[in-house]
Amino acid sequence: MKFAVIGGTGLIGSQVVKILNADGHEAVPHSQSTGVDVISGQGLGGAVAGADVVVNLTNSPTFDEASLAFFQTSMDNLLAAAQKGGVGHFVILSIVGADQVPELDYYKAKVLQEDTLAAGPIPYSIVRATQFMEFMDAVLSWTVDGDSVRLPATPIQPVASKDVANAVAEVAAGPR
């Protein structure tokens, strides 16, 4: 099978590409660095042309209210390109329990991404993961205020990015 991995040069995407290619598939990484822009739409048609599956692993450049516009625009552009290209399956990566924390703009944006995909014209899968171990320093740094550390009441159960990449690859290559 042929996969267009959008966000395919990032932490998860680069691992997904490696896994799928090692399994005998053709997984092509796409990102801004390869000339694909999910906001302007530049390069999307060519990126998804001939792909059986689109795996969207892009992420908003911000975690604030601007992330809503990023996920809406990127999903609208990707879904239009994928439909035009005859893609048969669309996979995204989201967050476990994002719908349970509506006061966080970024989580609200991830729910919007899921809803946009679900309302779209292409069969889809959503892989949900918890925070990556690789990001725990950054996540915990948000709880520091001067000399005080305020730990969130929200339970956190980090997972290794390698495990997330394996799950995404498995879902993308699996039965639809």
N, C-alpha and C positions, 0 to 999 in steps of 0.2 A: 504494500500500500504506500501511497504517497501522502506525506504530512507537510503542511505549511505550519511551522511553529512560529507564531508571532510573539515577539519577546524571547526569541530563541537564543539570544546571546547572554541572557541574564543568569542569575543563580540557579533557578529551577529550569529555565528553558534550555540552557546549554547541556544540562544533565539529561533532560528528556530527549533531545536530539541525539545524544550519544547512545542512550539506551535503545531508542527505536532503530537507529542505524545498525547497532550491534545485533539486533534481532532480525536483520535482513530487510528492513523497510527503507524507504527513501524519505528521510526527514530533513527538511531544509529550514535553517534558521533565518528568521527575518526580524529586523529591528531598525531603528533610526540609522544605526551605523551601516546597514546594508541598503539604505535608501527607501525604507518603508516607514511611512508616517501615518499612524492610525487616526490622527486628528484631521489633517488636511486630506487624507485619502491617497496621497501620493504613493505610488508603487503597490497599492493593495491588489489591484486587478492582476498584475503580473505575479505577485506573491502567492495568490491562491489558485491561479490557473493550473488546472490539471490535478489539483489536490483532492484526495478522497476525504481527508479530515483536516480541519483547521483547529489548531490548539492555540488558544489565546492566553498568553502568560504575561501580557503587558500589565504595567502598574502605573497608577497616577503619580505624577511627580510631587504631589503634595498630599497631605493627609487631612486637609481642612475641607471646607465647603466646596472649594474648587474641584475636588475629586468627583463630585456628582457630575459636573459638566464633562470631565474627562471620560468617565465610564459611559455616559449616555452617548456622547459623540463617537467615541471609539467603537462601541458596540454597533451603533447604527451604521457606521462606515464598513465595519468588518462583515456584518450580516448582509449588507447590500452586495458587497463584493463577492462573498461566499455564495450567495444565492445566484448571482449572475454567472459565477464560475462553475455552478453545478456541484458544489461541495455537498457530500452526503451526511456529514457528522461534524458537529462543532462542540469543542470541549473548552471549558474555562476552569480556572482555579479560584476558589473563594475561601471564606473563613467559617470555621465551625462556630455556630451561634451568633453570627453577625446580626441576624434578625432579632436577637434578644437584647441588643445594646443600641437602640435607636437614637440615643443621645450623642453618639459618636458619629461625626460627619462621614468619616472614612467607612465605617461599617454600614451606614445608610447607603453610601455610594456602592458598596459591594452588593448589597441587596438589590439596588437598582440595576446593576449589571446582570445579576441572576434573573430578575424579572424581565429585562429587555430580551435576554436570550430565550427565556421560556415563551415569550410572546412572539418570537421570530418564526420564520418559515422553515427552519432547518432542524432536523432531529439533533438533540443535544445531550450532553452529560455535564454535570457540575461536580467537580471534585472539591471537597471542603477539607481544609487542614487547619491545625492550630498554628501558633507562632513558630517560626523556625528557630532552632537552637542558635543558629548563626546570628540571629538578631536580638538575642536576650540582653546583651549589654546595652544596646540602644533602647530597647523597651524599658528596661529598668532605670535608665538614665532619665526618662521622662518623669519618674517619681521623686526625683531629687529636687529639693527646694532649699538652697543654701546648705546648711549643715543637717537638715532634716531629710529623712527618706520616708515617704508615705506609700506604703505598699497598697495596691488596689485590692478591693474586696473580691474582685473577679478572679476566679481560679484560673491559673495559667498552667498549661501542660504542653511544653514545647516538644517539637518533633524535629528530627534531622531532615535537612533539605533533601538528602539522598532518598529517604523514605517517601517524601512527597513526590519527588520526580518519578520514582518507580510506580507509585499509584497513578499519577497522571498518564504515564506511558501505557500502563496496563489498561486503563479505561479507554484511552484513545485508540489502541490497537484491538481492543476486545469487541465482542458482539454488540450490536446496537439494538 
